[in-house]
């Protein structure tokens, strides 16, 4: 298989992140550094190392749902010394976050070492819904709801259409359903229309919701839940 896919299956992050590792010269096959993204690897015959440490796909995949609290970042480590979601699980569990929630956001966060499933869950082409409950600093106008639904122009391109549901009578709380996952996307979308986000919670990721989980708590997914996730990205 391609090297970036192999590294993703080893739990080193998304394929894009693994491509960055390759291009940075941190990956070697049988002792020889490779930088070509088209490199093919055979796990049964090749020894792959990252920063000198051998890597291989896990024998057992781990799937965790966390109710991420505010104040935590979703990276495995942080150069600024901020708290990360990895501080909330035992150090013996080696997983990475599927997609991101920024420091000031909270809610449903999937953690896994299954790189292939993670890639499919966050890639827009698989149309996996994520639902967010957003509290605004002012009532949202119908014209802006229509703009969100049709796509908003940001510095990195127009956003895909999303679904909007008004929750409060005063129109300061809405639910947004989208399948993209750009950096701080919802906050940027709303800011471009003149709104500030006071609170943002992801209440559902694909078929997973926060039932029974308080902020900071986590649990392993059931076999049924894992099967449902795989079915979503396979089109079944």
C-alpha positions in Angstrom: 0.0 0.0 0.0 1.0 3.6 -0.3 3.3 4.8 2.5 1.0 7.6 3.7 -1.9 5.1 4.1 0.4 2.6 5.9 1.6 5.3 8.4 -2.0 6.3 9.0 -2.9 2.7 9.8 0.0 2.8 12.3 -1.9 5.5 14.2 0.3 8.4 13.2 -2.6 10.6 12.2 -4.4 11.5 9.0 -3.0 10.8 5.6 -2.2 14.5 5.2 -0.3 14.5 8.4 1.6 11.4 7.4 2.5 13.0 4.1 4.1 15.8 6.1 6.2 13.3 8.0 7.4 11.8 4.7 8.2 15.1 3.1 10.1 16.2 6.2 12.5 13.2 5.8 11.4 11.6 9.0 10.4 8.3 7.5 12.7 5.5 6.3 12.2 2.1 4.7 14.8 -0.5 5.4 17.1 2.2 6.7 16.8 4.5 3.7 15.0 7.8 4.0 12.2 8.3 1.5 10.4 11.5 0.6 8.3 10.4 -2.3 4.5 10.4 -1.5 4.1 7.7 -4.2 6.3 5.2 -2.3 4.8 1.7 -1.9 5.5 -0.3 1.3 5.1 -4.0 2.0 4.6 -4.6 5.8 5.6 -8.2 5.5 9.0 -7.5 3.9 9.9 -3.9 4.7 10.9 -2.3 8.0 9.4 1.2 8.3 10.8 3.7 10.9 9.7 7.2 11.9 12.4 9.2 13.6 14.3 6.0 14.0 11.5 4.1 15.7 9.9 1.1 14.0 6.2 1.5 13.3 3.6 -1.1 12.3 -0.2 -1.2 12.2 -1.8 -2.2 15.6 -3.0 -5.7 16.2 -6.1 -4.3 18.0 -7.9 -1.1 17.0 -9.2 1.2 19.8 -12.2 3.4 19.5 -13.0 6.0 22.1 -15.8 8.6 22.4 -15.0 11.6 24.6 -17.0 14.6 25.7 -14.2 17.1 25.2 -14.3 19.9 27.8 -13.4 23.5 27.0 -9.8 24.5 27.7 -8.2 21.4 26.0 -6.6 21.1 22.6 -7.0 18.0 20.5 -3.3 17.5 19.6 -1.3 14.7 21.2 1.1 17.3 22.6 1.2 21.1 22.6 4.3 23.3 22.2 2.6 26.0 24.3 2.1 23.7 27.2 -1.7 23.7 27.0 -3.8 20.8 28.3 -4.6 18.2 25.6 -7.4 15.6 25.4 -4.7 13.0 25.8 -4.2 14.1 29.4 -7.8 12.8 30.1 -7.0 9.1 29.1 -4.4 6.7 30.4 -0.9 7.2 28.9 -0.9 3.5 27.9 -3.7 4.1 25.3 -2.1 5.2 22.0 -4.7 7.0 19.9 -5.2 10.3 18.0 -8.2 12.5 17.6 -10.4 12.2 14.5 -10.7 15.8 13.3 -10.5 18.6 15.7 -12.3 20.8 18.1 -10.6 24.0 19.1 -9.6 24.9 22.6 -12.8 26.9 23.4 -15.2 24.3 21.9 -16.5 21.2 23.5 -18.4 18.0 22.8 -18.2 14.7 20.9 -14.7 13.8 20.0 -13.7 10.4 18.5 -10.2 9.0 19.4 -8.8 6.0 17.6 -5.7 4.3 16.2 -7.6 3.2 13.1 -6.1 5.5 10.5 -8.2 4.3 7.6 -11.5 4.8 9.4 -10.4 8.1 10.7 -9.5 9.3 7.2 -12.9 8.4 5.8 -14.8 9.9 8.7 -13.2 13.4 8.3 -12.8 13.5 4.5 -15.7 15.7 3.0 -16.3 13.3 0.1 -17.8 10.7 2.5 -20.4 13.2 3.7 -20.3 12.3 7.4 -22.5 14.6 9.4 -21.3 16.5 12.5 -23.9 18.4 14.5 -23.0 21.5 16.5 -25.1 23.5 18.9 -24.0 27.1 18.7 -24.8 30.1 21.0 -24.5 33.5 19.3 -24.1 37.0 20.7 -27.2 38.2 18.8 -30.3 36.8 17.0 -29.5 35.3 13.7 -31.3 36.7 10.6 -33.1 34.6 8.0 -30.9 36.0 5.2 -27.8 34.8 7.0 -29.4 31.3 7.6 -29.9 31.1 3.8 -26.3 32.1 3.2 -25.0 29.4 5.6 -27.2 26.9 3.9 -25.9 27.7 0.5 -22.2 28.2 1.4 -20.1 31.1 2.8 -17.0 32.5 1.1 -13.9 32.2 3.4 -10.3 32.8 2.8 -9.7 29.1 2.0 -12.7 28.9 -0.4 -16.5 28.6 -0.2 -17.9 26.3 2.3 -20.2 23.4 1.5 -23.9 23.8 2.1 -25.0 23.0 5.7 -28.3 22.6 7.5 -29.4 25.1 10.1 -32.0 24.7 12.8 -33.0 27.6 15.2 -33.3 26.3 18.8 -34.2 29.3 20.9 -37.1 31.6 20.4 -34.8 34.6 20.7 -32.8 33.1 17.7 -29.5 33.2 19.6 -29.0 29.5 19.5 -28.8 27.3 16.4 -27.8 23.8 15.4 -25.5 23.5 12.4 -25.0 20.2 10.6 -22.1 20.0 8.2 -19.7 17.4 6.9 -16.6 19.6 6.4 -14.0 20.1 9.1 -11.9 23.1 8.3 -10.0 24.8 11.1 -12.3 26.9 13.3 -14.8 26.7 10.4 -18.1 27.4 12.2 -16.6 30.4 14.1 -15.2 31.8 10.8 -18.4 31.2 8.9 -20.4 33.1 11.5 -17.8 35.8 12.0 -17.9 36.5 8.2 -21.7 37.3 8.7 -21.2 39.6 11.7 -21.7 37.1 14.6 -19.6 36.1 17.5 -19.8 32.5 18.9 -20.3 32.5 22.6 -20.4 28.7 23.0 -19.9 25.8 20.6 -20.7 22.2 21.4 -20.5 19.3 19.0 -23.5 17.2 20.1 -23.2 14.5 17.5 -20.4 12.9 15.4 -21.9 10.6 12.7 -24.1 8.3 14.8 -22.4 9.1 18.1 -23.9 11.4 20.7 -23.0 12.6 24.2 -25.6 10.6 26.1 -24.2 9.6 29.5 -20.9 11.5 29.2 -20.1 14.5 31.3 -17.4 16.9 30.1 -14.1 15.2 30.4 -15.5 11.7 30.5 -15.0 9.0 27.8 -15.9 5.5 27.0 -15.0 2.8 24.5 -17.3 2.3 21.5 -19.4 -0.8 21.3 -18.9 -3.3 18.4 -22.3 -2.1 17.1 -21.2 1.5 17.1 -18.0 0.7 15.3 -19.9 -1.2 12.7 -22.3 1.7 12.2 -19.4 4.1 11.6 -17.8 1.8 9.1 -21.2 1.4 7.4 -21.6 5.2 7.1 -18.3 5.6 5.2 -18.8 2.5 3.0 -22.2 3.8 1.7 -24.3 1.1 3.3 
